[in-house]
């Protein structure tokens, strides 16, 4: 079994440093009350929301719903699509208001960071939106100190944990639900590749990277709606839609549907796995992309028609180490 050494991140993101350098001029620091600010976003009208996923970015045009206390899941449905956002609010920390463009950050936008200075989401007021709601929200939540912004703490590496026996891993995998699967991942420090390499064949199987463009192109031709899940420590997005044909540009795969743009950074993908695990009344089959440290980047899974998804996988998957050999 291969155990990957994790490299700590010792400094905040470039985005955080851009905001810090422009503080008090083009950028204002808001109070460290992200939940209260999220509750006020529904008054801003149309927003362009960008999620900074570890494996890419997701941009969407939307009207932010009114957020209730204790609410961590936001779901919206269209005639052909479904969006679910799970917010891990305890990890949201500082908030910045961008008044004028800074680097690639648009004016009249809010930036939410986690405690390590990594961006979670950016919410920009759409150009066609008028009114003073943005300015009113900024003034109401303004932080008293606009001169200093301390450096966030370094992100310490996750210490390796003892991996249970293969028999125990298989037992937990077979009988767990989504929550149980999350607990299983936590036991290996979210180093999914360690888990997948341990259980292998029956539950997890590596596939060739060429599987991904083959699958996405075939899904577009068949007009099949599938689910893309990605995100970061503070928010996880799952979007189900009949996505456009994939557009490839400098190692990024772009998928679009009705105002939503998913950009997956395929250069970060070190391995792709086909997984089978229990779901709500059925076995869920999915593809997952992992980075070089064995950490999660994104998941591709079925939409409303699971049988059509399985047929799509059977026509697209190419097993690792077996060129040209397709697998069901």
C-alpha positions in Angstrom: 0.0 0.0 0.0 1.4 3.4 -1.0 1.1 6.2 1.6 1.5 9.7 0.2 3.3 12.4 2.2 1.3 15.6 2.4 3.0 18.9 1.8 1.7 21.8 4.1 0.6 25.1 2.6 2.5 27.7 4.4 1.0 30.9 3.1 -2.4 32.3 2.1 -3.6 32.4 -1.5 -2.6 35.0 -4.1 -6.2 36.2 -4.0 -6.0 37.0 -0.3 -2.7 38.9 -0.8 -4.2 41.0 -3.6 -7.1 42.0 -1.2 -4.6 42.7 1.6 -2.5 44.9 -0.6 -5.6 47.0 -1.7 -7.1 47.2 1.8 -8.7 50.6 2.6 -8.6 51.7 -1.0 -10.3 49.4 -3.5 -11.0 46.7 -0.9 -12.9 47.0 2.4 -12.8 44.5 5.2 -16.1 43.3 6.5 -16.9 41.9 9.9 -16.0 38.2 10.3 -19.7 37.3 10.2 -20.1 35.3 6.9 -23.4 33.8 7.9 -25.0 37.2 8.5 -23.6 38.5 5.2 -24.9 35.4 3.4 -28.4 36.1 4.8 -28.2 39.6 3.3 -27.3 38.5 -0.2 -30.8 37.7 -1.3 -31.5 41.5 -1.4 -28.8 42.1 -4.0 -30.8 40.6 -6.9 -28.9 38.8 -9.7 -25.4 37.6 -8.7 -22.5 35.9 -10.5 -21.3 33.3 -8.0 -17.8 31.8 -8.4 -16.8 28.8 -6.4 -13.0 28.2 -6.1 -12.8 24.4 -6.3 -9.6 22.6 -5.7 -9.9 21.1 -9.2 -11.2 24.1 -11.0 -13.9 26.8 -10.8 -17.7 26.9 -11.1 -19.4 30.2 -12.1 -23.2 30.6 -12.1 -25.7 33.3 -12.5 -28.3 33.1 -9.8 -30.5 34.9 -7.3 -29.2 33.9 -3.9 -32.1 32.5 -1.8 -32.9 33.7 1.7 -30.8 31.7 4.1 -32.4 30.5 7.3 -30.6 30.0 10.6 -29.0 26.5 10.8 -29.5 26.0 7.0 -26.5 24.4 5.3 -28.0 23.0 2.1 -29.3 25.2 -0.7 -31.1 23.5 -3.5 -32.7 24.9 -6.7 -34.4 23.0 -9.5 -35.1 24.0 -13.1 -36.9 22.2 -15.9 -33.7 20.3 -16.9 -31.3 20.9 -14.0 -30.7 20.6 -10.3 -28.2 22.4 -8.1 -27.3 21.6 -4.5 -24.9 23.6 -2.4 -23.7 22.2 0.9 -22.2 24.9 3.0 -19.6 24.0 5.7 -20.2 27.3 7.5 -17.9 26.8 10.5 -14.9 26.9 8.1 -16.0 30.3 6.5 -14.0 33.1 8.2 -13.2 36.5 6.7 -15.1 38.6 4.1 -13.8 41.3 1.8 -15.8 43.8 -0.4 -14.1 44.7 -3.7 -15.2 48.2 -4.7 -13.0 48.6 -7.8 -11.3 45.9 -9.9 -8.3 44.3 -8.2 -6.2 41.8 -10.3 -8.9 39.5 -11.8 -11.5 40.4 -9.1 -14.5 42.3 -10.4 -15.9 45.5 -8.8 -18.9 45.3 -6.5 -18.1 41.8 -5.4 -17.8 40.0 -2.0 -15.1 37.5 -1.3 -15.3 34.8 1.4 -12.2 33.2 2.7 -11.6 30.2 5.1 -9.4 30.6 8.2 -6.3 29.8 6.1 -6.8 32.6 3.6 -8.1 30.3 0.8 -11.0 31.7 -1.2 -14.3 29.9 -0.8 -16.7 31.8 -2.9 -16.9 35.1 -4.8 -20.2 36.8 -5.3 -20.4 39.7 -7.8 -23.4 41.9 -8.4 -24.6 41.3 -12.0 -24.1 44.3 -14.3 -27.8 44.7 -15.0 -28.6 44.9 -11.3 -29.3 48.4 -10.0 -30.1 49.8 -6.6 -27.9 50.5 -3.5 -28.3 47.1 -1.8 -24.6 46.2 -2.2 -23.4 49.5 -0.7 -26.0 49.2 2.1 -24.8 45.7 2.9 -21.1 46.8 2.9 -21.8 49.8 5.2 -23.9 47.7 7.6 -21.2 45.0 7.9 -18.0 47.2 7.7 -15.2 46.2 10.0 -13.8 49.0 12.3 -10.2 48.3 11.3 -9.5 49.1 7.6 -5.7 49.5 8.0 -4.5 46.0 9.0 -5.3 42.5 8.0 -3.3 39.9 9.8 -1.7 36.9 8.0 -3.8 33.7 8.4 -2.2 30.7 10.1 -0.3 28.1 8.0 -2.2 25.0 7.1 -0.5 22.1 8.9 -0.3 18.7 7.2 -2.7 16.0 8.2 -1.0 13.4 10.2 -1.3 9.9 8.8 -3.7 7.7 10.7 -3.7 3.9 11.1 -5.5 2.4 8.2 -8.0 -0.4 9.2 -7.7 -3.8 7.7 -9.0 -4.5 4.2 -11.8 -6.6 5.6 -12.9 -3.8 7.9 -12.7 -1.2 5.1 -14.8 -3.4 2.9 -17.4 -4.0 5.7 -17.7 -0.2 6.3 -17.8 0.5 2.6 -20.6 -2.1 1.9 -22.9 -1.0 4.8 -22.4 2.7 5.0 -24.5 5.6 3.7 -23.2 9.0 2.6 -22.5 10.0 6.2 -20.8 6.7 7.0 -18.7 7.0 3.8 -17.5 10.5 4.9 -16.5 9.0 8.3 -14.6 6.3 6.5 -12.7 8.9 4.5 -11.9 10.8 7.7 -10.2 7.7 9.1 -7.6 7.9 6.3 -7.2 11.7 6.5 -9.3 12.2 3.4 -6.5 10.6 1.4 -8.9 8.8 -0.8 -6.3 7.0 -2.9 -5.1 5.1 0.2 -8.6 3.8 0.7 -9.2 3.0 -3.0 -5.9 1.2 -3.4 -6.8 -0.9 -0.3 -10.2 -2.1 -1.4 -9.6 -2.1 -5.2 -11.4 -4.2 -7.8 -14.8 -4.9 -6.0 -15.4 -1.3 -5.0 -12.8 0.9 -6.7 -10.9 0.5 -10.0 -8.4 2.9 -11.7 -9.3 3.9 -15.2 -7.3 5.7 -17.9 -7.5 9.5 -18.1 -8.8 9.2 -21.7 -12.0 7.9 -20.2 -13.1 11.4 -19.1 -13.2 13.2 -22.5 -14.7 10.1 -24.0 -17.5 10.0 -21.4 -18.3 13.7 -21.6 -18.4 13.8 -25.3 -20.6 10.7 -25.5 -23.0 12.2 -22.9 -23.4 15.3 -24.9 -24.2 13.4 -28.1 -26.8 11.3 -26.3 -28.2 14.5 -24.6 -27.9 12.7 -21.2 -28.0 14.8 -18.0 -25.3 13.8 -15.5 -24.1 15.2 -12.2 -20.8 17.1 -11.6 -19.7 17.5 -8.0 -16.8 19.6 -6.9 -15.9 22.2 -4.3 -13.5 23.1 -1.5 -13.4 22.9 2.3 -16.2 25.5 2.7 -18.7 24.5 0.1 -19.6 21.5 -2.0 -21.5 21.9 -5.3 -23.5 19.1 -7.1 -25.0 20.2 -10.4 -27.1 17.9 -12.6 -27.8 19.0 -16.1 -27.6 18.0 -19.8 -24.2 19.7 -20.1 -22.8 21.1 -23.4 -20.1 19.3 -25.3 -16.8 19.7 -23.5 -14.6 22.5 -24.6 -10.9 21.9 -24.0 -8.6 24.9 -23.5 -5.0 24.8 -22.1 -5.7 21.7 -20.0 -9.1 22.9 -18.7 -12.4 21.2 -19.5 -15.3 23.6 -19.8 -18.9 22.5 -19.4 -21.8 24.9 -19.7 -25.6 24.9 -19.1 -28.0 27.8 -18.8 -25.8 30.3 -17.1 -23.5 27.8 -15.3 -19.9 27.3 -16.4 -17.9 24.4 -14.8 -14.1 24.6 -15.6 -12.2 21.5 -14.4 -8.4 21.8 -14.3 -7.4 18.4 -15.8 -3.8 19.2 -15.2 -4.4 18.7 -11.5 -5.8 15.2 -12.1 -3.3 12.4 -11.3 -5.7 9.5 -11.2 -9.2 8.6 -12.2 -11.2 5.9 -10.3 -14.5 4.1 -11.0 -16.3 3.6 -7.7 -19.3 1.5 -6.6 -20.8 2.2 -3.1 -24.2 2.0 -1.5 -26.6 4.9 -2.0 -30.2 5.7 -1.3 -31.8 2.3 -2.1 -29.3 1.4 -4.8 -25.6 1.1 -5.6 -24.1 4.3 -6.9 -21.5 4.1 -9.6 -19.3 7.2 -10.2 -16.0 8.5 -11.5 -13.7 10.4 -9.3 -10.6 12.5 -10.1 -7.8 12.7 -7.5 -4.7 14.9 -7.3 -1.1 13.8 -6.9 -1.7 13.6 -3.1 -4.7 11.3 -3.5 -7.2 14.1 -2.5 -10.6 14.6 -4.1 -11.0 17.0 -7.0 -14.4 16.1 -8.5 -17.0 13.4 -9.0 -19.0 12.5 -12.1 -22.2 10.5 -11.5 -25.6 9.7 -13.0 -28.6 12.0 -13.4 -32.2 10.9 -13.3 -31.8 7.8 -15.4 -29.3 5.5 -13.7 -29.5 2.8 -16.3 -28.6 5.3 -19.1 -25.6 6.3 -17.0 -24.4 2.8 -16.5 -24.7 2.2 -20.3 -22.8 5.4 -20.9 -20.0 4.2 -18.5 -19.9 0.8 -20.2 -19.4 2.5 -23.6 -16.7 4.9 -22.3 -14.6 3.4 -19.5 -11.1 2.2 -20.4 -9.4 0.2 -17.7 -5.9 1.3 -16.5 -3.2 -0.9 -17.9 -5.3 -2.3 -20.7 -5.2 0.0 -23.8 -8.4 -0.2 -25.8 -10.1 -2.5 -23.4 -13.5 -1.2 -22.3 -15.2 -2.3 -19.1 -18.8 -2.3 -18.0 
